Amino acid sequence: MPSLRERKRYMVFQIDTMNQLDFKPISKILWDSSLDFLGSLGVAEAGLWILPIDWDNNLQSGILKVNNQYVDKLRVSLSLINEINGAPARVNTLLTTGTLKKARKFTKETTNFKSLSLLKNYEVL
């Protein structure tokens, strides 16, 4: 008999914006974008969790937990974010993995996330 346990994936993401943001506004923006794109039923089925303990204020990066069947849909909903608190912004997905340990290891080993930032190099219209 197959297991009813849902398989999950962990997504490491980074916010590219000119402003330094705390966890609460980022969490609200991510939830609102996901709700707008997937709807409340889709977010419930996706099992979306934004892990507050893994949010890094300096690097503006964090980890999301999502059902494995909704990884692509969540990436689309994150790509629709183009403004946070009136400032141009972009959400980059850096890594998708099946274990939280690997996601945390990636965030600790990759200390120069800002080198991946494309927003600092040009103006967003």
C-alpha positions as CSV (number, residue, x, y, z in Angstrom):
1,M,0.0,0.0,0.0
2,P,1.5,3.4,-0.9
3,S,2.2,6.0,1.8
4,L,-0.1,9.0,2.1
5,R,2.7,11.2,3.3
6,E,3.3,14.1,1.1
7,R,6.8,14.6,-0.4
8,K,8.2,18.0,0.2
9,R,10.9,20.2,-1.3
10,Y,12.9,23.0,0.2
11,M,13.5,26.1,-2.0
12,V,16.3,28.6,-1.1
13,F,15.3,32.0,-2.3
14,Q,16.8,35.5,-2.3
15,I,15.0,38.9,-2.5
16,D,16.7,41.5,-4.7
17,T,15.6,44.9,-3.7
18,M,17.2,48.3,-2.7
19,N,15.6,48.2,0.7
20,Q,16.6,46.0,3.7
21,L,13.5,44.1,4.8
22,D,12.5,42.1,7.8
23,F,10.9,38.6,7.8
24,K,7.3,39.8,8.4
25,P,6.9,42.0,5.3
26,I,8.6,39.3,3.2
27,S,6.4,36.6,4.6
28,K,3.3,38.7,3.8
29,I,4.4,39.4,0.2
30,L,5.2,35.7,-0.4
31,W,1.9,34.6,1.0
32,D,-0.1,37.2,-0.9
33,S,1.6,36.4,-4.2
34,S,1.0,32.7,-3.7
35,L,-2.7,33.2,-2.8
36,D,-3.2,35.5,-5.8
37,F,-1.7,32.9,-8.2
38,L,-2.7,29.6,-6.7
39,G,-5.8,30.5,-4.6
40,S,-6.5,29.4,-1.1
41,L,-7.1,25.8,-2.1
42,G,-3.9,25.6,-4.1
43,V,-1.8,27.1,-1.3
44,A,-3.4,24.5,1.1
45,E,-2.6,21.7,-1.3
46,A,1.0,23.0,-1.8
47,G,1.6,22.9,1.9
48,L,3.5,26.2,1.7
49,W,5.7,27.1,4.7
50,I,8.0,30.0,5.0
51,L,10.6,29.0,7.6
52,P,11.3,32.1,9.9
53,I,14.3,30.5,11.6
54,D,16.1,30.3,8.3
55,W,15.6,34.0,7.2
56,D,18.8,35.9,6.9
57,N,18.3,39.7,7.1
58,N,21.8,40.5,5.8
59,L,21.6,38.4,2.7
60,Q,17.8,38.8,2.3
61,S,17.5,35.1,1.8
62,G,15.4,32.3,3.2
63,I,13.9,28.8,2.8
64,L,10.4,27.8,1.7
65,K,8.9,24.4,2.2
66,V,6.5,23.2,-0.5
67,N,4.9,20.0,-1.8
68,N,6.9,18.4,-4.6
69,Q,4.1,18.7,-7.1
70,Y,3.8,22.5,-6.6
71,V,7.5,23.6,-7.0
72,D,7.0,25.0,-10.5
73,K,3.7,26.7,-9.6
74,L,5.4,28.3,-6.6
75,R,8.3,29.5,-8.7
76,V,5.8,31.2,-11.1
77,S,4.0,32.9,-8.2
78,L,7.4,34.2,-6.8
79,S,8.4,35.5,-10.3
80,L,5.2,37.6,-10.3
81,I,6.6,39.7,-7.5
82,N,8.0,42.9,-9.0
83,E,7.6,45.4,-6.2
84,I,7.9,45.4,-2.4
85,N,6.8,48.4,-0.4
86,G,7.0,50.6,-3.5
87,A,10.6,49.6,-4.4
88,P,11.4,47.4,-7.4
89,A,12.1,43.9,-6.3
90,R,12.7,40.4,-7.6
91,V,12.6,36.9,-6.0
92,N,15.3,34.5,-7.2
93,T,15.1,30.8,-6.5
94,L,18.6,29.6,-5.9
95,L,18.2,26.0,-5.1
96,T,15.5,23.3,-4.8
97,T,16.3,20.3,-2.7
98,G,14.6,17.4,-0.9
99,T,16.3,17.9,2.5
100,L,16.3,20.8,4.8
101,K,19.9,19.9,5.8
102,K,21.1,20.4,2.2
103,A,19.3,23.7,1.9
104,R,20.8,25.0,5.2
105,K,24.3,23.8,4.1
106,F,23.9,25.7,0.8
107,T,23.0,28.9,2.6
108,K,25.9,28.6,4.9
109,E,28.5,27.8,2.2
110,T,27.2,30.4,-0.2
111,T,28.0,33.6,1.6
112,N,28.1,35.9,-1.4
113,F,24.5,35.9,-2.5
114,K,24.6,39.5,-3.6
115,S,27.0,38.5,-6.4
116,L,24.0,36.8,-7.9
117,S,21.9,40.0,-7.7
118,L,21.0,41.3,-11.1
119,L,18.8,44.2,-9.8
120,K,21.8,46.2,-8.5
121,N,23.2,46.4,-12.0
122,Y,20.3,48.1,-13.8
123,E,17.1,50.0,-13.2
124,V,13.8,48.2,-13.3
125,L,11.2,50.0,-15.4
